[in-house]
C-alpha cells in the first residue's frame, strides 16, 4: 500500500473511507442521543407518555435505549487491512494466502463465490469497485 487512501480499500474492493461504520457516524449520533435522553430524564417522560393511547409506543423506550447503546459500539476503528471488521473474513484470508493486495489482482474474482457473501449487505458495490480497480490497475500497467 502506497498511501493512506489505498489503505482504505478493503481486499474485497469496498472502500472503508465511505463506510458509516468506519466513519462512526451512527455511533456518534447514538451516543449523543443517549446522552441527551439521560440529561432530560426522558425515561420518566416515556413512562408517563406510554399510558396515553396515542403514545403507547413509548412502553418500549428501554429497548430503544438499549438498541442505541448497541449502536454506540457500531464503530470500526481499524480498516480491513489493519485486521478491522470481521475477524473471520474469508476474503481477507484468501487474499493474504494468495499474497494479493486485493481480489482485483485475482484472475478468478468475477466467478468467486466467496465474494457473493457481501451481496446481501452491499449489493453489487464491491463488484463494481473491483471492476474499476482492475481497469485502474490495467491503465497503470499500460495494458489498456
MIDOSE-1310 file (N, C-alpha, C; in nm, 2 decimals, decimal comma, always signed):
residues 144
xxxx	+0,08/-0,12/+0,00/+0,00/+0,00/+0,00/+0,09/+0,12/+0,00; +0,06/+0,21/-0,09/+0,14/+0,33/-0,11/+0,10/+0,45/-0,03; -0,03/+0,47/+0,00/-0,08/+0,58/+0,07/-0,19/+0,55/+0,16; -0,23/+0,65/+0,24/-0,34/+0,63/+0,33/-0,47/+0,60/+0,27
xxxx	-0,50/+0,66/+0,15/-0,63/+0,63/+0,08/-0,63/+0,48/+0,03; -0,52/+0,43/-0,02/-0,52/+0,29/-0,06/-0,54/+0,19/+0,06; -0,50/+0,23/+0,17/-0,52/+0,15/+0,29/-0,67/+0,14/+0,33; -0,75/+0,23/+0,28/-0,89/+0,22/+0,30/-0,97/+0,14/+0,20
xxxx	-0,90/+0,08/+0,10/-0,96/-0,01/+0,01/-0,95/-0,15/+0,07; -1,06/-0,21/+0,10/-1,06/-0,35/+0,15/-1,03/-0,45/+0,05; -0,99/-0,57/+0,09/-0,95/-0,67/+0,00/-1,06/-0,70/-0,10; -1,18/-0,69/-0,06/-1,30/-0,72/-0,15/-1,33/-0,61/-0,24
xxxx	-1,27/-0,49/-0,23/-1,30/-0,38/-0,32/-1,38/-0,27/-0,25; -1,44/-0,30/-0,14/-1,52/-0,20/-0,07/-1,42/-0,09/-0,02; -1,47/+0,03/-0,01/-1,39/+0,14/+0,03/-1,43/+0,19/+0,17; -1,35/+0,16/+0,27/-1,37/+0,18/+0,41/-1,39/+0,33/+0,44
xxxx	-1,33/+0,42/+0,36/-1,34/+0,56/+0,38/-1,48/+0,62/+0,37; -1,57/+0,55/+0,30/-1,71/+0,59/+0,28/-1,81/+0,51/+0,37; -1,76/+0,42/+0,45/-1,84/+0,34/+0,53/-1,89/+0,41/+0,66; -2,01/+0,41/+0,68/-2,07/+0,48/+0,80/-2,01/+0,42/+0,93
xxxx	-1,98/+0,29/+0,93/-1,92/+0,22/+1,05/-1,78/+0,27/+1,07; -1,70/+0,28/+0,97/-1,57/+0,33/+0,98/-1,57/+0,48/+1,02; -1,66/+0,56/+0,96/-1,66/+0,70/+1,00/-1,72/+0,72/+1,14; -1,80/+0,63/+1,19/-1,85/+0,64/+1,32/-1,97/+0,73/+1,33
xxxx	-2,04/+0,76/+1,22/-2,15/+0,85/+1,21/-2,26/+0,80/+1,30; -2,31/+0,68/+1,28/-2,42/+0,63/+1,36/-2,38/+0,62/+1,51; -2,26/+0,57/+1,53/-2,21/+0,55/+1,67/-2,22/+0,69/+1,74; -2,17/+0,79/+1,68/-2,16/+0,93/+1,74/-2,30/+0,98/+1,76
xxxx	-2,39/+0,97/+1,67/-2,53/+1,01/+1,68/-2,60/+0,94/+1,79; -2,58/+0,81/+1,80/-2,65/+0,73/+1,90/-2,59/+0,77/+2,04; -2,46/+0,79/+2,05/-2,40/+0,83/+2,18/-2,46/+0,97/+2,22; -2,47/+1,06/+2,13/-2,52/+1,19/+2,16/-2,67/+1,19/+2,20
xxxx	-2,75/+1,11/+2,13/-2,89/+1,09/+2,16/-2,91/+1,03/+2,30; -2,83/+0,93/+2,33/-2,84/+0,86/+2,47/-2,80/+0,97/+2,57; -2,70/+1,05/+2,55/-2,66/+1,15/+2,65/-2,78/+1,25/+2,67; -2,84/+1,29/+2,56/-2,95/+1,39/+2,57/-3,07/+1,33/+2,64
xxxx	-3,10/+1,20/+2,61/-3,21/+1,13/+2,68/-3,18/+1,12/+2,83; -3,06/+1,09/+2,87/-3,03/+1,08/+3,01/-3,04/+1,21/+3,08; -2,98/+1,32/+3,01/-2,98/+1,45/+3,08/-3,13/+1,51/+3,09; -3,21/+1,47/+3,00/-3,35/+1,52/+3,01/-3,44/+1,43/+3,09
xxxx	-3,38/+1,32/+3,14/-3,46/+1,21/+3,21/-3,58/+1,17/+3,13; -3,56/+1,14/+3,00/-3,67/+1,11/+2,91/-3,73/+0,97/+2,95; -3,66/+0,89/+3,03/-3,72/+0,77/+3,07/-3,84/+0,79/+3,16; -3,84/+0,90/+3,24/-3,96/+0,93/+3,32/-4,07/+0,98/+3,23
xxxx	-4,04/+1,06/+3,13/-4,14/+1,11/+3,03/-4,20/+0,99/+2,95; -4,11/+0,90/+2,91/-4,16/+0,79/+2,83/-4,26/+0,70/+2,91; -4,23/+0,68/+3,04/-4,32/+0,60/+3,12/-4,45/+0,67/+3,13; -4,45/+0,80/+3,15/-4,58/+0,87/+3,16/-4,66/+0,87/+3,03
xxxx	-4,58/+0,90/+2,92/-4,65/+0,90/+2,79/-4,70/+0,77/+2,75; -4,64/+0,66/+2,79/-4,68/+0,53/+2,75/-4,82/+0,49/+2,80; -4,87/+0,57/+2,89/-5,01/+0,55/+2,95/-5,11/+0,61/+2,86; -5,07/+0,70/+2,77/-5,16/+0,77/+2,68/-5,17/+0,68/+2,55
xxxx	-5,29/+0,64/+2,51/-5,30/+0,56/+2,39/-5,22/+0,61/+2,27; -5,23/+0,73/+2,24/-5,16/+0,79/+2,12/-5,01/+0,77/+2,13; -4,95/+0,76/+2,25/-4,81/+0,74/+2,27/-4,77/+0,61/+2,33; -4,85/+0,51/+2,31/-4,83/+0,38/+2,37/-4,70/+0,32/+2,33
xxxx	-4,64/+0,36/+2,21/-4,51/+0,31/+2,17/-4,40/+0,33/+2,27; -4,42/+0,43/+2,35/-4,31/+0,46/+2,45/-4,30/+0,36/+2,56; -4,39/+0,26/+2,56/-4,37/+0,15/+2,65/-4,24/+0,07/+2,62; -4,19/+0,08/+2,50/-4,07/+0,01/+2,46/-3,95/+0,10/+2,46
xxxx	-3,96/+0,21/+2,54/-3,85/+0,30/+2,55/-3,72/+0,24/+2,59; -3,72/+0,16/+2,69/-3,60/+0,09/+2,74/-3,53/+0,01/+2,64; -3,61/-0,06/+2,56/-3,55/-0,14/+2,45/-3,48/-0,05/+2,35; -3,55/+0,06/+2,32/-3,49/+0,16/+2,23/-3,36/+0,21/+2,28
xxxx	-3,35/+0,25/+2,41/-3,23/+0,30/+2,47/-3,12/+0,19/+2,46; -3,15/+0,07/+2,48/-3,05/-0,04/+2,47/-3,00/-0,06/+2,33; -3,09/-0,05/+2,23/-3,05/-0,05/+2,09/-2,96/+0,06/+2,06; -2,98/+0,18/+2,11/-2,89/+0,29/+2,09/-2,76/+0,26/+2,15
xxxx	-2,76/+0,19/+2,26/-2,63/+0,15/+2,33/-2,55/+0,06/+2,24; -2,62/-0,03/+2,17/-2,56/-0,12/+2,07/-2,50/-0,04/+1,95; -2,57/+0,06/+1,91/-2,53/+0,14/+1,80/-2,40/+0,22/+1,84; -2,39/+0,26/+1,96/-2,27/+0,33/+2,01/-2,14/+0,25/+1,98
xxxx	-2,16/+0,12/+1,99/-2,05/+0,03/+1,97/-2,03/-0,01/+1,82; -2,12/+0,04/+1,74/-2,11/+0,01/+1,60/-2,01/+0,10/+1,53; -1,89/+0,07/+1,55/-1,77/+0,15/+1,51/-1,66/+0,06/+1,47; -1,60/+0,09/+1,36/-1,48/+0,01/+1,32/-1,36/+0,10/+1,32
xxxx	-1,27/+0,08/+1,42/-1,16/+0,17/+1,44/-1,04/+0,13/+1,35; -1,04/+0,01/+1,30/-0,93/-0,03/+1,21/-0,99/-0,07/+1,07; -0,92/-0,05/+0,97/-0,96/-0,09/+0,84/-0,94/-0,24/+0,82; -1,00/-0,29/+0,71/-0,98/-0,43/+0,68/-0,83/-0,47/+0,68
xxxx	-0,75/-0,39/+0,62/-0,61/-0,42/+0,61/-0,54/-0,41/+0,74; -0,60/-0,35/+0,84/-0,55/-0,35/+0,97/-0,61/-0,45/+1,07; -0,68/-0,55/+1,00/-0,75/-0,65/+1,07/-0,88/-0,61/+1,14; -0,93/-0,50/+1,09/-1,06/-0,45/+1,14/-1,17/-0,53/+1,07
xxxx	-1,30/-0,51/+1,11/-1,41/-0,58/+1,06/-1,42/-0,72/+1,11; -1,47/-0,80/+1,03/-1,50/-0,94/+1,06/-1,36/-1,02/+1,07; -1,33/-1,07/+1,19/-1,20/-1,13/+1,21/-1,19/-1,27/+1,13; -1,30/-1,32/+1,09/-1,31/-1,45/+1,02/-1,33/-1,42/+0,87
xxxx	-1,30/-1,31/+0,82/-1,33/-1,27/+0,68/-1,26/-1,37/+0,58; -1,34/-1,45/+0,51/-1,28/-1,54/+0,42/-1,21/-1,47/+0,30; -1,26/-1,36/+0,26/-1,20/-1,28/+0,15/-1,06/-1,24/+0,19; -1,05/-1,18/+0,31/-0,92/-1,13/+0,36/-0,82/-1,25/+0,37
xxxx	-0,87/-1,36/+0,42/-0,78/-1,48/+0,44/-0,73/-1,53/+0,30; -0,82/-1,53/+0,21/-0,79/-1,58/+0,07/-0,68/-1,49/+0,01; -0,71/-1,36/+0,01/-0,61/-1,27/-0,05/-0,47/-1,28/+0,02; -0,47/-1,29/+0,15/-0,34/-1,30/+0,22/-0,27/-1,43/+0,18
xxxx	-0,35/-1,54/+0,18/-0,30/-1,67/+0,14/-0,23/-1,67/+0,00; -0,30/-1,59/-0,09/-0,25/-1,58/-0,23/-0,15/-1,47/-0,25; -0,12/-1,40/-0,14/-0,03/-1,28/-0,14/-0,08/-1,18/-0,24; -0,21/-1,14/-0,23/-0,27/-1,04/-0,32/-0,30/-0,92/-0,24
xxxx	-0,29/-0,80/-0,31/-0,33/-0,68/-0,25/-0,48/-0,67/-0,23; -0,55/-0,74/-0,32/-0,70/-0,75/-0,32/-0,75/-0,84/-0,43; -0,88/-0,86/-0,43/-0,94/-0,95/-0,52/-0,92/-0,91/-0,67; -0,90/-0,78/-0,69/-0,88/-0,73/-0,82/-0,75/-0,78/-0,89
xxxx	-0,66/-0,84/-0,81/-0,54/-0,90/-0,86/-0,56/-1,05/-0,89; -0,68/-1,10/-0,86/-0,71/-1,24/-0,88/-0,78/-1,26/-1,02; -0,73/-1,35/-1,10/-0,80/-1,38/-1,23/-0,94/-1,44/-1,21; -0,97/-1,49/-1,10/-1,10/-1,56/-1,08/-1,20/-1,48/-1,00
xxxx	-1,18/-1,35/-0,98/-1,27/-1,27/-0,89/-1,41/-1,26/-0,95; -1,42/-1,26/-1,08/-1,56/-1,25/-1,14/-1,65/-1,37/-1,11; -1,59/-1,48/-1,09/-1,67/-1,60/-1,07/-1,65/-1,66/-0,93; -1,60/-1,57/-0,84/-1,57/-1,61/-0,70/-1,69/-1,62/-0,61
xxxx	-1,73/-1,73/-0,56/-1,84/-1,75/-0,47/-1,82/-1,68/-0,34; -1,70/-1,67/-0,29/-1,67/-1,61/-0,16/-1,72/-1,46/-0,16; -1,70/-1,39/-0,27/-1,75/-1,25/-0,28/-1,90/-1,24/-0,27; -1,97/-1,34/-0,31/-2,12/-1,34/-0,30/-2,17/-1,32/-0,16
xxxx	-2,09/-1,35/-0,06/-2,13/-1,33/+0,08/-2,16/-1,18/+0,11; -2,11/-1,09/+0,03/-2,13/-0,95/+0,06/-2,25/-0,89/-0,01; -2,31/-0,97/-0,10/-2,42/-0,92/-0,18/-2,54/-0,87/-0,09; -2,57/-0,94/+0,01/-2,69/-0,91/+0,09/-2,68/-0,77/+0,16
xxxx	-2,56/-0,74/+0,21/-2,55/-0,61/+0,27/-2,49/-0,50/+0,19; -2,42/-0,53/+0,08/-2,36/-0,43/+0,00/-2,40/-0,43/-0,15; -2,50/-0,51/-0,18/-2,55/-0,52/-0,32/-2,43/-0,56/-0,41; -2,41/-0,49/-0,51/-2,30/-0,52/-0,60/-2,19/-0,41/-0,60
xxxx	-2,19/-0,33/-0,49/-2,09/-0,22/-0,48/-1,95/-0,27/-0,49; -1,92/-0,38/-0,42/-1,79/-0,44/-0,41/-1,75/-0,49/-0,55; -1,84/-0,55/-0,63/-1,81/-0,60/-0,76/-1,79/-0,48/-0,86; -1,86/-0,38/-0,85/-1,84/-0,26/-0,93/-1,70/-0,20/-0,90
xxxx	-1,67/-0,19/-0,77/-1,54/-0,13/-0,73/-1,43/-0,22/-0,78; -1,44/-0,35/-0,78/-1,34/-0,44/-0,83/-1,32/-0,42/-0,98; -1,42/-0,40/-1,05/-1,41/-0,38/-1,19/-1,33/-0,25/-1,22; -1,36/-0,15/-1,14/-1,29/-0,02/-1,15/-1,14/-0,04/-1,12
xxxx	-1,12/-0,11/-1,01/-0,98/-0,13/-0,97/-0,90/-0,21/-1,07; -0,96/-0,31/-1,14/-0,90/-0,39/-1,24/-0,86/-0,29/-1,36; -0,96/-0,21/-1,39/-0,93/-0,11/-1,50/-0,82/-0,02/-1,47; -0,82/+0,03/-1,34/-0,72/+0,12/-1,30/-0,58/+0,06/-1,30
xxxx	-0,58/-0,07/-1,25/-0,45/-0,15/-1,25/-0,40/-0,16/-1,39; -0,49/-0,19/-1,49/-0,45/-0,21/-1,63/-0,40/-0,08/-1,69; -0,46/+0,03/-1,65/-0,41/+0,16/-1,70/-0,28/+0,19/-1,65; -0,26/+0,16/-1,52/-0,13/+0,19/-1,46/-0,02/+0,10/-1,51
xxxx	-0,05/-0,02/-1,55/+0,05/-0,11/-1,61/+0,06/-0,09/-1,76; -0,02/-0,01/-1,82/-0,01/+0,02/-1,96/-0,07/-0,09/-2,05; -0,16/-0,18/-1,99/-0,22/-0,28/-2,08/-0,34/-0,23/-2,14; -0,39/-0,11/-2,10/-0,51/-0,05/-2,17/-0,47/+0,08/-2,23
